[in-house]
Amino acid sequence: MSEPFIIGLTGSIGMGKSTVAEMFARAGVPVFDADAQVRKMQGPDGELLPAIEDAFPGSTGPQGVDREVLGAQVFADKALLAKLEAIVHPAVGAKRAEFMEANQDASLILFDIPLLFEGAGHSQVDCIVVVSAPADVQRARVLARPGMTEEKFEHILGLQVPDAEKRERADYVVDTSTSLEETESAVKMLVEDLRERAQARQ
């Protein structure tokens, strides 16, 4: 029996990646969202809380990890950040393995990986789908978010591989500057194409 065909979904901030991931799920593709798993494991009664509190005292509470407190401790210190990643990454890897096991009969599965190119994720997937929109659309979406500023937006952009490079390295690009209906139609067509690719690989 063949392995599932793995789609890596990525996109810069404000491009609509989460919305497109939901569209893939509605089209019948199992979706693994690494960020959602981390939020759950670091939330109230999350399984990572004891290890994080032990390593970073005072960084957790009844609501889970206090992101501001933990962020203040780790993000200016590469050694402490590595210590946190050593707690989080293996746990995410275990969740991903469980997900793969549970969906081993699926023809397609999707990994929602925000930093696909920034990390090593691109080497672990069969094809890459980049979610994109024109820069002015992206900027308007991001600056409409509560608490977002021009400075924060520019800082985040500086940490991410540029959209133009992502598009160049993608196997497929989903344009979200159109209506939701048009985008969903494009995703459905893409899923059909990918199912054919998965079938042909068997």
Beta strands, then each sheet from edge to edge (+ up, - down):
strand 1: 5-10
strand 2: 31-33
strand 3: 60-61
strand 4: 64-65
strand 5: 108-112
strand 6: 127-132
strand 7: 172-175
sheet 1: 2+ 5+ 1+ 6+ 7+
sheet 2: 3+ 4-
end
